[in-house]
Amino acid sequence: MSSNLVSDPPVIAVIGGGPAGLMAAERLAQAGLSVALFDAMPSVGRKFLLAGIGGMNITHSEAADAFVERYREAAPWVDQWLQQLNSTDLREWIHGLGIATFVGSSGRVFPTDMKAAPLLRAWLKRLRKTGVTLHTRHRWLGWDTQQQLLFATPDGPKHVQASAVVLALGGGSWARLGSDGAWQPWLQERGVAIRKLLPANCGFNLDWSPHLRQHFAGQPLKQVIARLHLSDGQTLERRGECVITLEGIEGSLIYALSAPLRDLITAQGHADLQLDLAPDRTQQQLASSLALPRNGKSLSAILRKSAGLDSLKRALVHECLSTAQRADPLQLAAGIKALPLRLTGTRPLDEAISSAGGVMREALDVQLMLKQLPGVFCAGEMLDWEAPTGGYLLTACFASGLVAANGVLDWLNNQELPE
Ligand SMILES: Cc1cc2nc3c(=O)[nH]c(=O)nc-3n(C[C@H](O)[C@H](O)[C@H](O)COP(=O)(O)OP(=O)(O)OC[C@H]3O[C@@H](n4cnc5c(N)ncnc54)[C@H](O)[C@@H]3O)c2cc1C
C-alpha cells in the first residue's frame, strides 16, 4: 500500500515524537503549516514519560554561563539553541500548558507534581488543536527509490512525500521505548557524519567480591564524595549518592562523572575513582579516633562508632583496603578518605539514561539542516552532544526542536523566493 501526503500548505514530516519532535511539530503547526508527526511506537513520548517516573527534572535554574558549560565540548553549539529557548523560556512554556513548576534545593526545576504525564497530556491536546496529525506505529525506514520517506506500518509500507522533514529520533538507550539508533546507517549512507553512540549518564562495571554482591547489591551509598583525577592534572569532585549494583556502581553521583570516566576507560582500559566515605571528618580526625585503644572491640564496631560508617561503607572498607591498610590507623583513615575503586567498563548503552555521539555538528548548518540532505533537519538526543542529568538533557532537546522548526520555516521561505 502506498500513500502520499502532499498538500498546500505543504506537509512537514516530523519523525520521532519525543520532546524534540513534539516541540518542532508545535512550532511548525503554530506557523500555519500542515504537520504530520510519525512515531514507531503505539504512543509518543514514552521516554519522556519514563523520565517522569523518578521525578521529572525538566530544566535547571542556574545562571546561563554555568548552565551552558554542562554541555562540555558542545557548549558553543548548544548555546546557539539556548538563545532561542533557554531554561526561563522553557519554564514559561510549561506554565503555558497549565503546569506549575518549582525549583528544588539543588536548583533543579520540576513540575509541581514531579510527573511528566499531565504535561504530555496537556501538550498533546494543544498539538491536536493546532492541527498536528499523529501517526503512531509508523516506523521510518529511510528513503525509497523515489526519495520519499518510507515507513513500516501495521497496514504495510507507506511512502510519504514531504516538503521538509525534521528527524528527532532520539539516541540509543532504552530501545524498548522507541529510540533504538537504527537510523544511523540510513544517514551514513547519504554521507552524514555520525559519531558512534556511546552510553552517557550510565553505570560502570566493577569487579565486586561475591560477598559484596550478595549482601549489598541494590543498596544506596549515601553522602560520599567521588573524586576523579584526570590526565591533565585536574581533579573533579562531586558530592552525592550512588548505588552498588551486581555489576558495579550507578546513580546520580556516578552519572555526574560518567563522561570523563567513560573517556578514561576508552583511553586506558580503566578509570580509578576515589570515594570519600566520611566527607564531614578530616583525615586527621579519623586517624586520631581510629588510633584510640580498641578495648577488645572489632574493627567493624570501631568503624561504626569512631568513623560513623554504616554497614555498606564498612563492607567497602573491607572490600577495597588490604589487611595491612586496615590494621594501621593512618592508612585506614587515608583509605576511608580516598577509597580506591577501579571501574573497568561502562554498562551497555541500552541501560544508560542518555547517549553521547550522534549526528555531528559539521554535518549540519546552524539551523540544524543536514548539509548533505537539504530540507532534512535533525533535533534532540540524536545530535552529537551530551550533558549530565539535572534537566540539561531535556532543555537541549526542546531547544534544538525549536531551532530545527525555525530552520524549516526559513528554508521554506527561501524556497518560495521568486527566481
Ligand atoms: C530513565 C530515564 C530518566 C530520565 N530523566 C530525565 C530527567 O529527569 N531530565 C532530563 O532532562 N532528561 C531525562 N532523561 C533523558 C530524556 O528523557 C531524553 O534525553 C529525551 O527524551 C530525548 O528526547 P528526544 O526527543 O531527542 O528523543 P526521545 O525522547 O528518545 O524520542 C525519540 C522518538 O523517536 C521515535 N523513533 C525512533 N526511531 C524511529 C523510527 N525509525 N521511526 C519512527 N519513530 C522513531 C521513538 O519511538 C521516540 O518516540 C531521562 C532518560 C531516561 C531513560
PDBQT file of the ligand as one rigid body, heavy atoms in Angstrom, charges set to zero:
ROOT
HETATM    1  C1  LIG A 501      15.208   6.640  32.969  1.00  0.00    +0.000 C 
HETATM    2  C2  LIG A 501      15.407   7.990  32.327  1.00  0.00    +0.000 A 
HETATM    3  C3  LIG A 501      15.219   9.135  33.094  1.00  0.00    +0.000 A 
HETATM    4  C4  LIG A 501      15.450  10.403  32.530  1.00  0.00    +0.000 A 
HETATM    5  N1  LIG A 501      15.244  11.507  33.290  1.00  0.00    +0.000 NA
HETATM    6  C5  LIG A 501      15.499  12.725  32.772  1.00  0.00    +0.000 A 
HETATM    7  C6  LIG A 501      15.292  13.907  33.546  1.00  0.00    +0.000 A 
HETATM    8  O1  LIG A 501      14.787  13.854  34.681  1.00  0.00    +0.000 OA
HETATM    9  N2  LIG A 501      15.641  15.097  32.982  1.00  0.00    +0.000 N 
HETATM   10  C7  LIG A 501      16.168  15.198  31.720  1.00  0.00    +0.000 A 
HETATM   11  O2  LIG A 501      16.494  16.304  31.283  1.00  0.00    +0.000 OA
HETATM   12  N3  LIG A 501      16.289  14.107  30.933  1.00  0.00    +0.000 NA
HETATM   13  C8  LIG A 501      15.982  12.878  31.437  1.00  0.00    +0.000 A 
HETATM   14  N4  LIG A 501      16.123  11.767  30.648  1.00  0.00    +0.000 N 
HETATM   15  C9  LIG A 501      16.585  11.932  29.247  1.00  0.00    +0.000 C 
HETATM   16  C10 LIG A 501      15.456  12.401  28.324  1.00  0.00    +0.000 C 
HETATM   17  O3  LIG A 501      14.286  11.643  28.544  1.00  0.00    +0.000 OA
HETATM   18  C11 LIG A 501      15.918  12.272  26.870  1.00  0.00    +0.000 C 
HETATM   19  O4  LIG A 501      17.123  12.981  26.696  1.00  0.00    +0.000 OA
HETATM   20  C12 LIG A 501      14.870  12.817  25.891  1.00  0.00    +0.000 C 
HETATM   21  O5  LIG A 501      13.664  12.094  25.986  1.00  0.00    +0.000 OA
HETATM   22  C13 LIG A 501      15.365  12.754  24.454  1.00  0.00    +0.000 C 
HETATM   23  O6  LIG A 501      14.408  13.388  23.654  1.00  0.00    +0.000 OA
HETATM   24  P1  LIG A 501      14.345  13.174  22.079  1.00  0.00    +0.000 P 
HETATM   25  O7  LIG A 501      13.083  13.824  21.641  1.00  0.00    +0.000 OA
HETATM   26  O8  LIG A 501      15.609  13.567  21.457  1.00  0.00    +0.000 OA
HETATM   27  O9  LIG A 501      14.242  11.586  21.895  1.00  0.00    +0.000 OA
HETATM   28  P2  LIG A 501      13.247  10.511  22.515  1.00  0.00    +0.000 P 
HETATM   29  O10 LIG A 501      12.528  11.032  23.692  1.00  0.00    +0.000 OA
HETATM   30  O11 LIG A 501      14.061   9.287  22.673  1.00  0.00    +0.000 OA
HETATM   31  O12 LIG A 501      12.180  10.325  21.362  1.00  0.00    +0.000 OA
HETATM   32  C14 LIG A 501      12.540   9.761  20.128  1.00  0.00    +0.000 C 
HETATM   33  C15 LIG A 501      11.278   9.250  19.458  1.00  0.00    +0.000 C 
HETATM   34  O13 LIG A 501      11.615   8.825  18.147  1.00  0.00    +0.000 OA
HETATM   35  C16 LIG A 501      10.920   7.622  17.865  1.00  0.00    +0.000 C 
HETATM   36  N5  LIG A 501      11.679   6.881  16.869  1.00  0.00    +0.000 N 
HETATM   37  C17 LIG A 501      12.941   6.417  16.939  1.00  0.00    +0.000 A 
HETATM   38  N6  LIG A 501      13.281   5.794  15.805  1.00  0.00    +0.000 NA
HETATM   39  C18 LIG A 501      12.191   5.860  14.998  1.00  0.00    +0.000 A 
HETATM   40  C19 LIG A 501      11.924   5.410  13.665  1.00  0.00    +0.000 A 
HETATM   41  N7  LIG A 501      12.832   4.748  12.943  1.00  0.00    +0.000 N 
HETATM   42  N8  LIG A 501      10.703   5.669  13.141  1.00  0.00    +0.000 NA
HETATM   43  C20 LIG A 501       9.767   6.361  13.843  1.00  0.00    +0.000 A 
HETATM   44  N9  LIG A 501       9.958   6.797  15.087  1.00  0.00    +0.000 NA
HETATM   45  C21 LIG A 501      11.169   6.557  15.659  1.00  0.00    +0.000 A 
HETATM   46  C22 LIG A 501      10.849   6.913  19.212  1.00  0.00    +0.000 C 
HETATM   47  O14 LIG A 501       9.788   5.976  19.245  1.00  0.00    +0.000 OA
HETATM   48  C23 LIG A 501      10.663   8.072  20.180  1.00  0.00    +0.000 C 
HETATM   49  O15 LIG A 501       9.308   8.316  20.448  1.00  0.00    +0.000 OA
HETATM   50  C24 LIG A 501      15.861  10.500  31.172  1.00  0.00    +0.000 A 
HETATM   51  C25 LIG A 501      16.023   9.337  30.401  1.00  0.00    +0.000 A 
HETATM   52  C26 LIG A 501      15.804   8.093  30.969  1.00  0.00    +0.000 A 
HETATM   53  C27 LIG A 501      15.997   6.869  30.121  1.00  0.00    +0.000 C 
ENDROOT
TORSDOF 0
